[in-house]
Amino acid sequence: MKLSEEQITRYSRHILLKEVGGKGQKKLLEGRVLIIGAGGLGSPIALYLAAAGVGTIGIADADEVDLSNLQRQVIHTTPDVGKAKVLSAKETMLAINPELTVNAYQTWVSAENIAGLIADYDFVIDGTDNFAAKFLINDACVLAGKPYSHGGILQFDGQTMTVKPGESPCYRCIFPEPPPKDVIPTCSRAGVIGVLPGVLGTLQATEAIKYLLGAGDLLTGRLLTYNALRMRFREIPVKKSAKCPICGDHPTITELKDELDAMTVCDLGH
C-alpha cells in the first residue's frame, strides 16, 4: 500500500512522529476498530479514530439522537435529533475523512449477535452506558481473544483499562459480577458533566491507535481513574484473578448469555 499525496498531506503530523511514520500510518489505514455505543464515550472515540485514518470503523448502537444527548455527545448536532445515532455518527465521520469505511450497525448488541459483530475487527471499544453490555463485551472479547478498551463515567468520575485476553486481567477479574439492580444511579438521576466523556473517550481512542501501531505501553494491568473536580488521575494496579469466572483457572462462563436487563446507567464498575 502506497500513500497518496493527499494522504501524505492529511496525515503529515502523524508521519513526522518516529513512532508512526509512513509505515505506521499504513497500519492505521489497514486497521479495523469496532466502537460499541455512539453516545458520550463513542462520540470522541469515533471522531478521533476517523481523523487518525483508521481505515475501517464499525459503530453499533440502536438508539436515536435525543436533545438531552447534545450536552456531551459531540458527534451529533441539533439537526440530528430523531436520527439514528449510528447514521448521524457515520455522516460526521465521513465529513471529517471521506476515505474511510464506516460500518453502521443500528442494533442492540446482545449475546446473539456480538460474536458476529466483533469477528472482523482488530480492536473493540466499549462505549456503552449499562452493566449488561459491559459484562457482555468483556465476555465476548475474552472468549474470542479480541483486545478491547473498557470505559465508564458517572457525574465527575471516569475509569478506563485495556484488556488483552490471555495476557492481562479482564473486567471480571476486578468485578466478577454486576452489582444489584438500582444500586448505581442512572444518568438522568445522577447526571454527568459534559466534558467527562471527552477525556475518557480520547484516552480509549489513544489505546486503539497505539494497539494498531504496536507502539507504547497499553493500559493493561492498570485501571486508570479520573476525577474532573479535582483534576486528578489515579492508576490502580490490577492482577489476573485465578478465581475469575471467565479467564481464571476454572472458568464457569464458557458461552455468552444476556444475564441482565439492559439498565441505563453511566457505569463506574462499582
C-alpha positions as protocol buffer text, in pm:
chain_id: "A"
residue {
  index: 1
  type: MET
  ca { x: 0 y: 0 z: 0 }
}
residue {
  index: 2
  type: LYS
  ca { x: 140 y: 336 z: -104 }
}
residue {
  index: 3
  type: LEU
  ca { x: 22 y: 661 z: 49 }
}
residue {
  index: 4
  type: SER
  ca { x: -119 y: 914 z: -197 }
}
residue {
  index: 5
  type: GLU
  ca { x: -6 y: 1276 z: -199 }
}
residue {
  index: 6
  type: GLU
  ca { x: -336 y: 1374 z: -37 }
}
residue {
  index: 7
  type: GLN
  ca { x: -286 y: 1115 z: 238 }
}
residue {
  index: 8
  type: ILE
  ca { x: 69 y: 1232 z: 299 }
}
residue {
  index: 9
  type: THR
  ca { x: -63 y: 1584 z: 348 }
}
residue {
  index: 10
  type: ARG
  ca { x: -363 y: 1477 z: 561 }
}
residue {
  index: 11
  type: TYR
  ca { x: -155 y: 1260 z: 794 }
}
residue {
  index: 12
  type: SER
  ca { x: 167 y: 1466 z: 781 }
}
residue {
  index: 13
  type: ARG
  ca { x: 173 y: 1531 z: 1156 }
}
residue {
  index: 14
  type: HIS
  ca { x: 148 y: 1158 z: 1220 }
}
residue {
  index: 15
  type: ILE
  ca { x: 415 y: 1077 z: 965 }
}
residue {
  index: 16
  type: LEU
  ca { x: 657 y: 1316 z: 1135 }
}
residue {
  index: 17
  type: LEU
  ca { x: 643 y: 1105 z: 1450 }
}
residue {
  index: 18
  type: LYS
  ca { x: 911 y: 836 z: 1463 }
}
residue {
  index: 19
  type: GLU
  ca { x: 663 y: 607 z: 1643 }
}
residue {
  index: 20
  type: VAL
  ca { x: 425 y: 635 z: 1346 }
}
residue {
  index: 21
  type: GLY
  ca { x: 588 y: 738 z: 1019 }
}
residue {
  index: 22
  type: GLY
  ca { x: 460 y: 621 z: 682 }
}
residue {
  index: 23
  type: LYS
  ca { x: 459 y: 256 z: 787 }
}
residue {
  index: 24
  type: GLY
  ca { x: 256 y: 329 z: 1098 }
}
residue {
  index: 25
  type: GLN
  ca { x: 5 y: 535 z: 907 }
}
residue {
  index: 26
  type: LYS
  ca { x: -42 y: 245 z: 667 }
}
residue {
  index: 27
  type: LYS
  ca { x: -112 y: 22 z: 969 }
}
residue {
  index: 28
  type: LEU
  ca { x: -383 y: 265 z: 1079 }
}
residue {
  index: 29
  type: LEU
  ca { x: -536 y: 275 z: 731 }
}
residue {
  index: 30
  type: GLU
  ca { x: -543 y: -104 z: 728 }
}
residue {
  index: 31
  type: GLY
  ca { x: -676 y: -122 z: 1087 }
}
residue {
  index: 32
  type: ARG
  ca { x: -1028 y: -222 z: 1186 }
}
residue {
  index: 33
  type: VAL
  ca { x: -1187 y: -96 z: 1509 }
}
residue {
  index: 34
  type: LEU
  ca { x: -1540 y: -156 z: 1639 }
}
residue {
  index: 35
  type: ILE
  ca { x: -1699 y: 101 z: 1870 }
}
residue {
  index: 36
  type: ILE
  ca { x: -1996 y: -24 z: 2070 }
}
residue {
  index: 37
  type: GLY
  ca { x: -2202 y: 278 z: 2169 }
}
residue {
  index: 38
  type: ALA
  ca { x: -2244 y: 606 z: 1980 }
}
residue {
  index: 39
  type: GLY
  ca { x: -2309 y: 827 z: 2281 }
}
residue {
  index: 40
  type: GLY
  ca { x: -2091 y: 1021 z: 2525 }
}
residue {
  index: 41
  type: LEU
  ca { x: -1784 y: 796 z: 2505 }
}
residue {
  index: 42
  type: GLY
  ca { x: -1842 y: 679 z: 2150 }
}
residue {
  index: 43
  type: SER
  ca { x: -1855 y: 1036 z: 2015 }
}
residue {
  index: 44
  type: PRO
  ca { x: -1492 y: 1143 z: 2081 }
}
residue {
  index: 45
  type: ILE
  ca { x: -1370 y: 792 z: 2009 }
}
residue {
  index: 46
  type: ALA
  ca { x: -1530 y: 793 z: 1665 }
}
residue {
  index: 47
  type: LEU
  ca { x: -1418 y: 1147 z: 1584 }
}
residue {
  index: 48
  type: TYR
  ca { x: -1054 y: 1087 z: 1668 }
}
residue {
  index: 49
  type: LEU
  ca { x: -1029 y: 744 z: 1506 }
}
residue {
  index: 50
  type: ALA
  ca { x: -1179 y: 890 z: 1189 }
}
residue {
  index: 51
  type: ALA
  ca { x: -938 y: 1184 z: 1195 }
}
residue {
  index: 52
  type: ALA
  ca { x: -645 y: 949 z: 1260 }
}
residue {
  index: 53
  type: GLY
  ca { x: -723 y: 748 z: 947 }
}
residue {
  index: 54
  type: VAL
  ca { x: -826 y: 416 z: 1096 }
}
residue {
  index: 55
  type: GLY
  ca { x: -942 y: 262 z: 770 }
}
residue {
  index: 56
  type: THR
  ca { x: -1244 y: 62 z: 881 }
}
residue {
  index: 57
  type: ILE
  ca { x: -1453 y: 169 z: 1177 }
}
residue {
  index: 58
  type: GLY
  ca { x: -1766 y: -9 z: 1291 }
}
residue {
  index: 59
  type: ILE
  ca { x: -2013 y: 164 z: 1521 }
}
residue {
  index: 60
  type: ALA
  ca { x: -2303 y: -15 z: 1689 }
}
residue {
  index: 61
  type: ASP
  ca { x: -2596 y: 147 z: 1869 }
}
residue {
  index: 62
  type: ALA
  ca { x: -2974 y: 105 z: 1844 }
}
residue {
  index: 63
  type: ASP
  ca { x: -3067 y: 445 z: 1986 }
}
residue {
  index: 64
  type: GLU
  ca { x: -3174 y: 771 z: 1823 }
}
residue {
  index: 65
  type: VAL
  ca { x: -3036 y: 1118 z: 1896 }
}
residue {
  index: 66
  type: ASP
  ca { x: -3226 y: 1299 z: 2171 }
}
residue {
  index: 67
  type: LEU
  ca { x: -3197 y: 1668 z: 2261 }
}
residue {
  index: 68
  type: SER
  ca { x: -3064 y: 1573 z: 2607 }
}
residue {
  index: 69
  type: ASN
  ca { x: -2771 y: 1390 z: 2441 }
}
residue {
  index: 70
  type: LEU
  ca { x: -2619 y: 1703 z: 2288 }
}
residue {
  index: 71
  type: GLN
  ca { x: -2465 y: 1830 z: 2614 }
}
residue {
  index: 72
  type: ARG
  ca { x: -2198 y: 1559 z: 2585 }
}
residue {
  index: 73
  type: GLN
  ca { x: -2242 y: 1353 z: 2266 }
}
residue {
  index: 74
  type: VAL
  ca { x: -2044 y: 1586 z: 2043 }
}
residue {
  index: 75
  type: ILE
  ca { x: -2058 y: 1382 z: 1725 }
}
residue {
  index: 76
  type: HIS
  ca { x: -2428 y: 1473 z: 1692 }
}
residue {
  index: 77
  type: THR
  ca { x: -2581 y: 1817 z: 1624 }
}
residue {
  index: 78
  type: THR
  ca { x: -2922 y: 1972 z: 1678 }
}
residue {
  index: 79
  type: PRO
  ca { x: -3050 y: 1885 z: 1327 }
}
residue {
  index: 80
  type: ASP
  ca { x: -2967 y: 1519 z: 1406 }
}
residue {
  index: 81
  type: VAL
  ca { x: -3231 y: 1494 z: 1680 }
}
residue {
  index: 82
  type: GLY
  ca { x: -3453 y: 1195 z: 1598 }
}
residue {
  index: 83
  type: LYS
  ca { x: -3196 y: 1040 z: 1364 }
}
residue {
  index: 84
  type: ALA
  ca { x: -3032 y: 703 z: 1434 }
}
residue {
  index: 85
  type: LYS
  ca { x: -2713 y: 769 z: 1627 }
}
residue {
  index: 86
  type: VAL
  ca { x: -2505 y: 539 z: 1410 }
}
residue {
  index: 87
  type: LEU
  ca { x: -2616 y: 718 z: 1094 }
}
residue {
  index: 88
  type: SER
  ca { x: -2555 y: 1061 z: 1246 }
}
residue {
  index: 89
  type: ALA
  ca { x: -2211 y: 947 z: 1362 }
}
residue {
  index: 90
  type: LYS
  ca { x: -2128 y: 797 z: 1023 }
}
residue {
  index: 91
  type: GLU
  ca { x: -2213 y: 1122 z: 844 }
}
residue {
  index: 92
  type: THR
  ca { x: -1987 y: 1324 z: 1074 }
}
residue {
  index: 93
  type: MET
  ca { x: -1701 y: 1073 z: 1049 }
}
residue {
  index: 94
  type: LEU
  ca { x: -1712 y: 1071 z: 670 }
}
residue {
  index: 95
  type: ALA
  ca { x: -1731 y: 1451 z: 664 }
}
residue {
  index: 96
  type: ILE
  ca { x: -1402 y: 1454 z: 857 }
}
residue {
  index: 97
  type: ASN
  ca { x: -1241 y: 1180 z: 650 }
}
residue {
  index: 98
  type: PRO
  ca { x: -1427 y: 1062 z: 338 }
}
residue {
  index: 99
  type: GLU
  ca { x: -1179 y: 785 z: 254 }
}
residue {
  index: 100
  type: LEU
  ca { x: -1286 y: 571 z: 550 }
}
residue {
  index: 101
  type: THR
  ca { x: -1514 y: 270 z: 553 }
}
residue {
  index: 102
  type: VAL
  ca { x: -1772 y: 320 z: 829 }
}
residue {
  index: 103
  type: ASN
  ca { x: -1998 y: 26 z: 909 }
}
residue {
  index: 104
  type: ALA
  ca { x: -2310 y: 139 z: 1094 }
}
residue {
  index: 105
  type: TYR
  ca { x: -2494 y: -128 z: 1296 }
}
residue {
  index: 106
  type: GLN
  ca { x: -2828 y: 5 z: 1417 }
}
residue {
  index: 107
  type: THR
  ca { x: -2893 y: -271 z: 1666 }
}
residue {
  index: 108
  type: TRP
  ca { x: -2879 y: -358 z: 2033 }
}
residue {
  index: 109
  type: VAL
  ca { x: -2569 y: -564 z: 2099 }
}
residue {
  index: 110
  type: SER
  ca { x: -2670 y: -896 z: 2253 }
}
residue {
  index: 111
  type: ALA
  ca { x: -2536 y: -1244 z: 2321 }
}
residue {
  index: 112
  type: GLU
  ca { x: -2694 y: -1348 z: 1995 }
}
residue {
  index: 113
  type: ASN
  ca { x: -2511 y: -1103 z: 1768 }
}
residue {
  index: 114
  type: ILE
  ca { x: -2197 y: -980 z: 1944 }
}
residue {
  index: 115
  type: ALA
  ca { x: -1967 y: -1262 z: 1833 }
}
residue {
  index: 116
  type: GLY
  ca { x: -2050 y: -1188 z: 1471 }
}
residue {
  index: 117
  type: LEU
  ca { x: -2006 y: -813 z: 1522 }
}
residue {
  index: 118
  type: ILE
  ca { x: -1658 y: -832 z: 1673 }
}
residue {
  index: 119
  type: ALA
  ca { x: -1527 y: -1112 z: 1449 }
}
residue {
  index: 120
  type: ASP
  ca { x: -1387 y: -893 z: 1170 }
}
residue {
  index: 121
  type: TYR
  ca { x: -1227 y: -626 z: 1386 }
}
residue {
  index: 122
  type: ASP
  ca { x: -876 y: -594 z: 1531 }
}
residue {
  index: 123
  type: PHE
  ca { x: -978 y: -399 z: 1841 }
}
residue {
  index: 124
  type: VAL
  ca { x: -1307 y: -334 z: 2021 }
}
residue {
  index: 125
  type: ILE
  ca { x: -1402 y: -28 z: 2227 }
}
residue {
  index: 126
  type: ASP
  ca { x: -1670 y: -33 z: 2496 }
}
residue {
  index: 127
  type: GLY
  ca { x: -1852 y: 299 z: 2483 }
}
residue {
  index: 128
  type: THR
  ca { x: -2172 y: 170 z: 2642 }
}
residue {
  index: 129
  type: ASP
  ca { x: -2364 y: 304 z: 2940 }
}
residue {
  index: 130
  type: ASN
  ca { x: -2501 y: -10 z: 3107 }
}
residue {
  index: 131
  type: PHE
  ca { x: -2363 y: -300 z: 3305 }
}
residue {
  index: 132
  type: ALA
  ca { x: -2529 y: -568 z: 3094 }
}
residue {
  index: 133
  type: ALA
  ca { x: -2344 y: -451 z: 2784 }
}
residue {
  index: 134
  type: LYS
  ca { x: -2012 y: -405 z: 2963 }
}
residue {
  index: 135
  type: PHE
  ca { x: -2004 y: -758 z: 3100 }
}
residue {
  index: 136
  type: LEU
  ca { x: -2121 y: -898 z: 2767 }
}
residue {
  index: 137
  type: ILE
  ca { x: -1848 y: -712 z: 2576 }
}
residue {
  index: 138
  type: ASN
  ca { x: -1585 y: -837 z: 2819 }
}
residue {
  index: 139
  type: ASP
  ca { x: -1704 y: -1195 z: 2794 }
}
residue {
  index: 140
  type: ALA
  ca { x: -1731 y: -1191 z: 2414 }
}
residue {
  index: 141
  type: CYS
  ca { x: -1386 y: -1039 z: 2371 }
}
residue {
  index: 142
  type: VAL
  ca { x: -1223 y: -1277 z: 2619 }
}
residue {
  index: 143
  type: LEU
  ca { x: -1380 y: -1583 z: 2456 }
}
residue {
  index: 144
  type: ALA
  ca { x: -1284 y: -1459 z: 2108 }
}
residue {
  index: 145
  type: GLY
  ca { x: -936 y: -1343 z: 2210 }
}
residue {
  index: 146
  type: LYS
  ca { x: -1011 y: -984 z: 2100 }
}
residue {
  index: 147
  type: PRO
  ca { x: -833 y: -694 z: 2271 }
}
residue {
  index: 148
  type: TYR
  ca { x: -1064 y: -418 z: 2388 }
}
residue {
  index: 149
  type: SER
  ca { x: -1084 y: -93 z: 2583 }
}
residue {
  index: 150
  type: HIS
  ca { x: -1326 y: -54 z: 2874 }
}
residue {
  index: 151
  type: GLY
  ca { x: -1455 y: 289 z: 2975 }
}
residue {
  index: 152
  type: GLY
  ca { x: -1710 y: 410 z: 3229 }
}
residue {
  index: 153
  type: ILE
  ca { x: -1831 y: 751 z: 3350 }
}
residue {
  index: 154
  type: LEU
  ca { x: -2057 y: 894 z: 3622 }
}
residue {
  index: 155
  type: GLN
  ca { x: -2102 y: 1254 z: 3741 }
}
residue {
  index: 156
  type: PHE
  ca { x: -1740 y: 1383 z: 3759 }
}
residue {
  index: 157
  type: ASP
  ca { x: -1562 y: 1045 z: 3765 }
}
residue {
  index: 158
  type: GLY
  ca { x: -1442 y: 810 z: 3497 }
}
residue {
  index: 159
  type: GLN
  ca { x: -1233 y: 498 z: 3456 }
}
residue {
  index: 160
  type: THR
  ca { x: -1071 y: 303 z: 3176 }
}
residue {
  index: 161
  type: MET
  ca { x: -850 y: -1 z: 3119 }
}
residue {
  index: 162
  type: THR
  ca { x: -741 y: -215 z: 2826 }
}
residue {
  index: 163
  type: VAL
  ca { x: -786 y: -591 z: 2815 }
}
residue {
  index: 164
  type: LYS
  ca { x: -567 y: -828 z: 2613 }
}
residue {
  index: 165
  type: PRO
  ca { x: -721 y: -1173 z: 2662 }
}
residue {
  index: 166
  type: GLY
  ca { x: -472 y: -1435 z: 2774 }
}
residue {
  index: 167
  type: GLU
  ca { x: -219 y: -1169 z: 2876 }
}
residue {
  index: 168
  type: SER
  ca { x: -388 y: -920 z: 3108 }
}
residue {
  index: 169
  type: PRO
  ca { x: -666 y: -905 z: 3368 }
}
residue {
  index: 170
  type: CYS
  ca { x: -1017 y: -875 z: 3229 }
}
residue {
  index: 171
  type: TYR
  ca { x: -1310 y: -672 z: 3361 }
}
residue {
  index: 172
  type: ARG
  ca { x: -1439 y: -971 z: 3561 }
}
residue {
  index: 173
  type: CYS
  ca { x: -1102 y: -1012 z: 3730 }
}
residue {
  index: 174
  type: ILE
  ca { x: -1185 y: -686 z: 3908 }
}
residue {
  index: 175
  type: PHE
  ca { x: -1566 y: -701 z: 3909 }
}
residue {
  index: 176
  type: PRO
  ca { x: -1671 y: -1069 z: 3894 }
}
residue {
  index: 177
  type: GLU
  ca { x: -2041 y: -992 z: 3852 }
}
residue {
  index: 178
  type: PRO
  ca { x: -2272 y: -694 z: 3802 }
}
residue {
  index: 179
  type: PRO
  ca { x: -2398 y: -505 z: 4108 }
}
residue {
  index: 180
  type: PRO
  ca { x: -2761 y: -544 z: 4216 }
}
residue {
  index: 181
  type: LYS
  ca { x: -3004 y: -350 z: 4003 }
}
residue {
  index: 182
  type: ASP
  ca { x: -3061 y: 15 z: 4103 }
}
residue {
  index: 183
  type: VAL
  ca { x: -2752 y: 30 z: 4328 }
}
residue {
  index: 184
  type: ILE
  ca { x: -2582 y: 267 z: 4082 }
}
residue {
  index: 185
  type: PRO
  ca { x: -2796 y: 570 z: 3991 }
}
residue {
  index: 186
  type: THR
  ca { x: -2897 y: 639 z: 3633 }
}
residue {
  index: 187
  type: CYS
  ca { x: -2756 y: 922 z: 3423 }
}
residue {
  index: 188
  type: SER
  ca { x: -3086 y: 1107 z: 3441 }
}
residue {
  index: 189
  type: ARG
  ca { x: -3086 y: 1085 z: 3822 }
}
residue {
  index: 190
  type: ALA
  ca { x: -2717 y: 1138 z: 3896 }
}
residue {
  index: 191
  type: GLY
  ca { x: -2603 y: 1348 z: 3599 }
}
residue {
  index: 192
  type: VAL
  ca { x: -2268 y: 1367 z: 3420 }
}
residue {
  index: 193
  type: ILE
  ca { x: -2052 y: 1668 z: 3338 }
}
residue {
  index: 194
  type: GLY
  ca { x: -2048 y: 1706 z: 2960 }
}
residue {
  index: 195
  type: VAL
  ca { x: -1670 y: 1718 z: 2913 }
}
residue {
  index: 196
  type: LEU
  ca { x: -1605 y: 1397 z: 3109 }
}
residue {
  index: 197
  type: PRO
  ca { x: -1669 y: 1150 z: 2824 }
}
residue {
  index: 198
  type: GLY
  ca { x: -1442 y: 1364 z: 2606 }
}
residue {
  index: 199
  type: VAL
  ca { x: -1149 y: 1298 z: 2841 }
}
residue {
  index: 200
  type: LEU
  ca { x: -1218 y: 925 z: 2880 }
}
residue {
  index: 201
  type: GLY
  ca { x: -1313 y: 871 z: 2517 }
}
residue {
  index: 202
  type: THR
  ca { x: -994 y: 1025 z: 2382 }
}
residue {
  index: 203
  type: LEU
  ca { x: -795 y: 800 z: 2616 }
}
residue {
  index: 204
  type: GLN
  ca { x: -977 y: 498 z: 2474 }
}
residue {
  index: 205
  type: ALA
  ca { x: -915 y: 615 z: 2117 }
}
residue {
  index: 206
  type: THR
  ca { x: -547 y: 654 z: 2204 }
}
residue {
  index: 207
  type: GLU
  ca { x: -532 y: 294 z: 2323 }
}
residue {
  index: 208
  type: ALA
  ca { x: -683 y: 171 z: 1995 }
}
residue {
  index: 209
  type: ILE
  ca { x: -434 y: 372 z: 1791 }
}
residue {
  index: 210
  type: LYS
  ca { x: -140 y: 250 z: 1999 }
}
residue {
  index: 211
  type: TYR
  ca { x: -257 y: -108 z: 1961 }
}
residue {
  index: 212
  type: LEU
  ca { x: -279 y: -80 z: 1583 }
}
residue {
  index: 213
  type: LEU
  ca { x: 64 y: 84 z: 1569 }
}
residue {
  index: 214
  type: GLY
  ca { x: 223 y: -157 z: 1814 }
}
residue {
  index: 215
  type: ALA
  ca { x: 366 y: 147 z: 1994 }
}
residue {
  index: 216
  type: GLY
  ca { x: 393 y: 249 z: 2357 }
}
residue {
  index: 217
  type: ASP
  ca { x: 251 y: 81 z: 2665 }
}
residue {
  index: 218
  type: LEU
  ca { x: -114 y: -19 z: 2670 }
}
residue {
  index: 219
  type: LEU
  ca { x: -329 y: 33 z: 2979 }
}
residue {
  index: 220
  type: THR
  ca { x: -322 y: -337 z: 3064 }
}
residue {
  index: 221
  type: GLY
  ca { x: -296 y: -449 z: 3425 }
}
residue {
  index: 222
  type: ARG
  ca { x: -381 y: -91 z: 3524 }
}
residue {
  index: 223
  type: LEU
  ca { x: -715 y: 73 z: 3598 }
}
residue {
  index: 224
  type: LEU
  ca { x: -691 y: 446 z: 3530 }
}
residue {
  index: 225
  type: THR
  ca { x: -941 y: 662 z: 3720 }
}
residue {
  index: 226
  type: TYR
  ca { x: -1008 y: 1031 z: 3671 }
}
residue {
  index: 227
  type: ASN
  ca { x: -1186 y: 1290 z: 3883 }
}
residue {
  index: 228
  type: ALA
  ca { x: -1269 y: 1608 z: 3694 }
}
residue {
  index: 229
  type: LEU
  ca { x: -1346 y: 1822 z: 4001 }
}
residue {
  index: 230
  type: ARG
  ca { x: -1002 y: 1759 z: 4150 }
}
residue {
  index: 231
  type: MET
  ca { x: -836 y: 1723 z: 3807 }
}
residue {
  index: 232
  type: ARG
  ca { x: -668 y: 1410 z: 3935 }
}
residue {
  index: 233
  type: PHE
  ca { x: -572 y: 1086 z: 3767 }
}
residue {
  index: 234
  type: ARG
  ca { x: -501 y: 772 z: 3968 }
}
residue {
  index: 235
  type: GLU
  ca { x: -353 y: 447 z: 3838 }
}
residue {
  index: 236
  type: ILE
  ca { x: -452 y: 130 z: 4022 }
}
residue {
  index: 237
  type: PRO
  ca { x: -251 y: -187 z: 3951 }
}
residue {
  index: 238
  type: VAL
  ca { x: -473 y: -490 z: 3888 }
}
residue {
  index: 239
  type: LYS
  ca { x: -382 y: -856 z: 3850 }
}
residue {
  index: 240
  type: LYS
  ca { x: -539 y: -1155 z: 3681 }
}
residue {
  index: 241
  type: SER
  ca { x: -762 y: -1338 z: 3923 }
}
residue {
  index: 242
  type: ALA
  ca { x: -732 y: -1713 z: 3949 }
}
residue {
  index: 243
  type: LYS
  ca { x: -1098 y: -1709 z: 4055 }
}
residue {
  index: 244
  type: CYS
  ca { x: -1215 y: -1503 z: 3757 }
}
residue {
  index: 245
  type: PRO
  ca { x: -1529 y: -1671 z: 3621 }
}
residue {
  index: 246
  type: ILE
  ca { x: -1417 y: -1634 z: 3259 }
}
residue {
  index: 247
  type: CYS
  ca { x: -1038 y: -1617 z: 3242 }
}
residue {
  index: 248
  type: GLY
  ca { x: -941 y: -1778 z: 3575 }
}
residue {
  index: 249
  type: ASP
  ca { x: -807 y: -2125 z: 3647 }
}
residue {
  index: 250
  type: HIS
  ca { x: -1151 y: -2285 z: 3645 }
}
residue {
  index: 251
  type: PRO
  ca { x: -1381 y: -2069 z: 3431 }
}
residue {
  index: 252
  type: THR
  ca { x: -1753 y: -2111 z: 3480 }
}
residue {
  index: 253
  type: ILE
  ca { x: -1851 y: -1885 z: 3190 }
}
residue {
  index: 254
  type: THR
  ca { x: -1796 y: -2073 z: 2866 }
}
residue {
  index: 255
  type: GLU
  ca { x: -2068 y: -1926 z: 2650 }
}
residue {
  index: 256
  type: LEU
  ca { x: -2236 y: -1590 z: 2606 }
}
residue {
  index: 257
  type: LYS
  ca { x: -2567 y: -1504 z: 2760 }
}
residue {
  index: 258
  type: ASP
  ca { x: -2774 y: -1195 z: 2837 }
}
residue {
  index: 259
  type: GLU
  ca { x: -2790 y: -1228 z: 3211 }
}
residue {
  index: 260
  type: LEU
  ca { x: -2935 y: -886 z: 3286 }
}
residue {
  index: 261
  type: ASP
  ca { x: -3193 y: -646 z: 3153 }
}
residue {
  index: 262
  type: ALA
  ca { x: -3009 y: -357 z: 2988 }
}
residue {
  index: 263
  type: MET
  ca { x: -3041 y: -86 z: 3251 }
}
residue {
  index: 264
  type: THR
  ca { x: -2924 y: 260 z: 3154 }
}
residue {
  index: 265
  type: VAL
  ca { x: -2652 y: 360 z: 3396 }
}
residue {
  index: 266
  type: CYS
  ca { x: -2328 y: 550 z: 3349 }
}
residue {
  index: 267
  type: ASP
  ca { x: -2116 y: 261 z: 3476 }
}
residue {
  index: 268
  type: LEU
  ca { x: -1820 y: 312 z: 3704 }
}
residue {
  index: 269
  type: GLY
  ca { x: -1796 y: -61 z: 3772 }
}
residue {
  index: 270
  type: HIS
  ca { x: -1854 y: -33 z: 4147 }
}
